[in-house]
Amino acid sequence: MSNTRTGSGTSGGAPPKSASGRRGEKPAIGRQGEKVAPVKASKASKTSGATSPKPPSNRAERTAERRAAIIEAALDEFISRGFTATRIDDVARRAGVAKGTIYLHFKDKESMFEELIRTALVPLIGRLHAPPPSGGSVRDAVEAFARTFIQEVASTRRGDIVRLIVAEGPRFPSIADFYYREVVSRGLAGMRALIELAVSRGEIQQKNLARFPQIMVAPAIIAVIWQSLFSRHAPLDAIEMFRVHLDLIFGERRTT
């Protein structure tokens, strides 16, 4: 076996080419103490984005999309099977992910259900804490909220979340507690504030109504339950029902 290294220059002939391709120049990787010249990118690498790393936001977006797909699949499973019968395996299969992926986002199906409440209902309830528009009445603010609630909850799959809590909350008190803390208590606080404002303005004469803000929102809950149980027998105009309810509280509006 020959001890001559290929391209080492010890066998005579032309001096070796450096990394830049020109004869006689030092290679890009120098000996200790030498400065190493940076390697210039080729034209192909400059024009092609194949080797450039993807922006971090893309990874965050993919993670968010995967999480949203899991939540959507969980909602489908909870609606079709109920909370008790829903399994993590079924959610993973419907979402098109591995079972282990579920546990990267949620520790169990209870935390998935809590996320449904947090994303689908909490933002809507948060609107109650906004004061009425300048020059607007409290009644208008309550009616606008009721219309939004009926259109976005009672008439959609969000209403199924509320119905599941009503049906299975007694067997799973931790879920009922979470729903009360995140949705009910906030909703009642916002409605109580609106009632007190209406009383101070003279829009509502019954001052004790602030003690029972549940009375104000009762038609919204009736609409949610009615939609799932009886709508095929007797369709309900929930918005008109709410208007009649507000006539009883605020006094019937005069028409000109």
C-alpha positions as CSV (number, residue, x, y, z in Angstrom):
1,M,0.0,0.0,0.0
2,S,1.4,3.4,-0.9
3,N,1.9,6.0,1.8
4,T,1.4,8.8,-0.7
5,R,-1.8,10.8,0.1
6,T,-4.0,11.8,-2.7
7,G,-3.7,15.6,-3.3
8,S,-1.2,16.1,-0.5
9,G,1.5,17.5,-2.8
10,T,4.2,15.1,-1.4
11,S,4.4,13.2,-4.7
12,G,5.5,16.2,-6.6
13,G,3.7,18.0,-9.4
14,A,1.5,21.0,-9.2
15,P,0.8,22.5,-5.8
16,P,-2.6,21.6,-4.3
17,K,-5.7,23.6,-4.9
18,S,-7.3,25.4,-2.0
19,A,-11.0,25.4,-1.1
20,S,-11.5,28.4,-3.3
21,G,-10.1,26.5,-6.3
22,R,-7.0,28.7,-6.9
23,R,-3.5,27.2,-6.7
24,G,-1.2,28.2,-4.0
25,E,-3.8,29.6,-1.6
26,K,-4.2,28.3,2.0
27,P,-7.1,26.0,2.5
28,A,-10.1,27.3,4.3
29,I,-9.4,25.3,7.4
30,G,-6.1,26.7,8.8
31,R,-3.6,25.4,11.3
32,Q,-3.8,26.6,14.9
33,G,-3.4,30.3,15.2
34,E,-4.4,31.0,11.6
35,K,-7.5,32.9,10.7
36,V,-10.1,30.9,8.8
37,A,-11.7,32.7,5.9
38,P,-15.4,32.4,5.7
39,V,-16.7,30.1,3.0
40,K,-18.7,32.0,0.4
41,A,-22.1,30.7,-0.5
42,S,-22.5,29.5,-4.0
43,K,-25.0,31.1,-6.4
44,A,-27.3,28.1,-6.0
45,S,-27.4,28.5,-2.2
46,K,-28.1,32.2,-2.5
47,T,-31.0,31.8,-4.9
48,S,-32.5,28.7,-3.4
49,G,-34.3,28.8,-0.1
50,A,-34.1,25.0,0.4
51,T,-31.3,25.2,2.9
52,S,-32.6,28.2,4.9
53,P,-34.3,27.3,8.1
54,K,-38.1,27.9,8.3
55,P,-39.2,30.8,10.4
56,P,-40.0,29.9,14.0
57,S,-43.6,31.2,13.5
58,N,-44.3,28.4,11.1
59,R,-43.6,25.9,13.8
60,A,-45.9,27.8,16.2
61,E,-48.6,28.0,13.6
62,R,-48.4,24.2,13.0
63,T,-48.6,23.6,16.7
64,A,-51.6,25.9,17.0
65,E,-53.3,24.2,14.1
66,R,-52.7,20.7,15.6
67,R,-54.1,21.9,18.9
68,A,-57.1,23.3,17.2
69,A,-57.7,20.1,15.3
70,I,-57.5,18.1,18.6
71,I,-60.1,20.5,20.2
72,E,-62.4,20.2,17.2
73,A,-62.1,16.4,17.2
74,A,-62.8,16.4,21.0
75,L,-65.9,18.4,20.5
76,D,-67.2,16.0,17.9
77,E,-66.5,13.0,20.2
78,F,-68.1,14.7,23.3
79,I,-71.2,15.6,21.3
80,S,-71.6,12.1,19.7
81,R,-70.6,10.0,22.7
82,G,-71.0,12.1,25.8
83,F,-68.2,12.9,28.2
84,T,-68.1,9.5,29.9
85,A,-67.8,7.4,26.8
86,T,-65.3,9.6,25.0
87,R,-61.8,8.1,24.8
88,I,-58.5,9.8,24.1
89,D,-57.9,7.1,21.4
90,D,-61.0,8.2,19.5
91,V,-60.1,11.9,19.7
92,A,-56.6,11.1,18.3
93,R,-58.1,9.0,15.5
94,R,-60.6,11.7,14.5
95,A,-57.9,14.5,14.7
96,G,-55.5,12.4,12.6
97,V,-52.7,12.4,15.2
98,A,-51.0,9.9,17.4
99,K,-52.3,9.3,20.9
100,G,-49.0,10.6,22.3
101,T,-49.6,13.9,20.5
102,I,-52.7,14.4,22.5
103,Y,-50.7,14.3,25.7
104,L,-48.3,16.9,24.5
105,H,-51.2,19.3,24.7
106,F,-53.6,18.0,27.3
107,K,-53.1,15.7,30.3
108,D,-56.5,14.1,30.0
109,K,-59.9,14.5,28.4
110,E,-61.1,16.7,31.3
111,S,-58.5,19.3,30.4
112,M,-59.6,19.1,26.8
113,F,-63.2,19.8,27.8
114,E,-62.0,22.7,29.9
115,E,-60.2,24.1,26.8
116,L,-63.5,23.8,24.9
117,I,-65.2,26.0,27.6
118,R,-62.3,28.4,27.7
119,T,-62.1,29.0,23.9
120,A,-65.8,28.7,22.9
121,L,-67.6,30.4,25.7
122,V,-65.4,32.5,27.9
123,P,-64.7,35.2,25.3
124,L,-68.4,35.6,24.7
125,I,-69.1,36.1,28.4
126,G,-66.4,38.7,28.5
127,R,-68.4,41.0,26.4
128,L,-70.8,41.5,29.3
129,H,-68.2,43.5,31.2
130,A,-68.0,46.1,28.5
131,P,-70.1,49.2,29.4
132,P,-73.0,50.2,27.0
133,P,-72.1,52.4,24.1
134,S,-72.1,56.1,24.7
135,G,-75.7,57.2,24.6
136,G,-77.1,53.7,24.5
137,S,-79.4,52.2,27.0
138,V,-78.7,49.2,29.2
139,R,-81.7,47.4,27.6
140,D,-80.0,47.8,24.2
141,A,-76.8,46.3,25.6
142,V,-78.5,43.4,27.2
143,E,-80.6,42.7,24.1
144,A,-77.4,42.8,21.9
145,F,-75.7,40.3,24.2
146,A,-78.8,38.1,24.2
147,R,-78.9,38.2,20.4
148,T,-75.2,37.3,20.1
149,F,-75.6,34.5,22.7
150,I,-78.6,32.9,20.9
151,Q,-77.0,33.2,17.5
152,E,-73.5,32.0,18.5
153,V,-74.3,29.5,21.3
154,A,-77.9,28.3,21.3
155,S,-78.0,27.8,17.6
156,T,-74.5,26.4,17.2
157,R,-72.4,23.5,18.5
158,R,-71.3,25.8,21.4
159,G,-74.8,25.0,22.8
160,D,-73.9,21.4,22.9
161,I,-71.1,22.2,25.3
162,V,-73.6,23.8,27.7
163,R,-76.0,20.9,27.3
164,L,-73.2,18.4,28.1
165,I,-72.4,20.3,31.3
166,V,-76.1,20.3,32.3
167,A,-76.3,16.6,31.6
168,E,-73.0,15.4,33.0
169,G,-72.0,18.1,35.4
170,P,-73.5,16.3,38.5
171,R,-71.4,13.3,37.8
172,F,-68.3,15.3,37.2
173,P,-68.3,18.2,39.7
174,S,-64.8,19.4,38.8
175,I,-66.1,20.2,35.3
176,A,-69.2,22.0,36.7
177,D,-66.9,23.9,39.1
178,F,-64.7,25.0,36.2
179,Y,-67.7,26.1,34.1
180,Y,-69.1,28.0,37.0
181,R,-65.8,29.7,37.7
182,E,-64.9,30.6,34.1
183,V,-68.3,31.3,32.6
184,V,-71.3,31.5,35.1
185,S,-69.7,33.6,37.8
186,R,-68.3,36.0,35.2
187,G,-71.6,36.2,33.4
188,L,-73.5,36.9,36.5
189,A,-71.0,39.6,37.7
190,G,-71.3,41.3,34.3
191,M,-75.1,41.1,34.3
192,R,-75.3,42.3,37.9
193,A,-73.3,45.4,37.0
194,L,-75.6,46.2,34.0
195,I,-78.6,45.8,36.2
196,E,-77.2,48.1,38.9
197,L,-76.4,50.7,36.1
198,A,-80.0,50.4,34.8
199,V,-81.4,50.9,38.3
200,S,-79.2,54.0,38.8
201,R,-80.4,55.4,35.5
202,G,-84.1,54.6,36.3
203,E,-84.4,52.1,33.5
204,I,-85.2,49.3,35.9
205,Q,-87.6,50.0,38.9
206,Q,-87.1,46.7,40.7
207,K,-83.9,47.2,42.6
208,N,-83.9,43.7,44.0
209,L,-83.3,42.3,40.5
210,A,-79.6,42.9,41.1
211,R,-79.7,40.2,43.7
212,F,-80.9,37.7,41.1
213,P,-79.2,38.4,37.8
214,Q,-80.0,34.8,36.8
215,I,-83.6,36.1,36.1
216,M,-82.2,38.3,33.4
217,V,-80.3,35.6,31.5
218,A,-82.9,32.8,32.1
219,P,-84.3,32.9,28.5
220,A,-80.9,32.3,27.1
221,I,-80.6,29.1,29.1
222,I,-84.1,28.1,28.1
223,A,-83.2,28.6,24.4
224,V,-80.1,26.3,24.7
225,I,-82.1,23.5,26.3
226,W,-85.1,24.0,24.0
227,Q,-83.0,23.8,20.9
228,S,-81.8,20.3,21.7
229,L,-85.0,18.8,23.1
230,F,-88.0,20.4,21.6
231,S,-87.2,22.5,18.5
232,R,-88.3,19.7,16.1
233,H,-91.7,19.8,17.8
234,A,-92.1,23.5,18.4
235,P,-89.4,25.8,16.9
236,L,-88.7,28.7,19.2
237,D,-88.0,32.3,18.2
238,A,-85.6,32.8,21.1
239,I,-84.7,36.4,20.2
240,E,-88.3,37.5,20.2
241,M,-88.8,35.6,23.5
242,F,-86.0,37.6,25.0
243,R,-87.5,40.8,23.9
244,V,-90.8,40.0,25.6
245,H,-88.8,39.1,28.7
246,L,-87.0,42.4,28.6
247,D,-90.4,44.2,28.3
248,L,-91.4,42.7,31.6
249,I,-88.1,43.9,33.3
250,F,-87.6,47.3,31.6
251,G,-91.2,48.1,30.7
252,E,-92.7,47.7,27.3
253,R,-91.3,50.0,24.7
254,R,-93.6,52.6,23.1
255,T,-94.0,52.4,19.4
256,T,-94.6,55.6,17.4
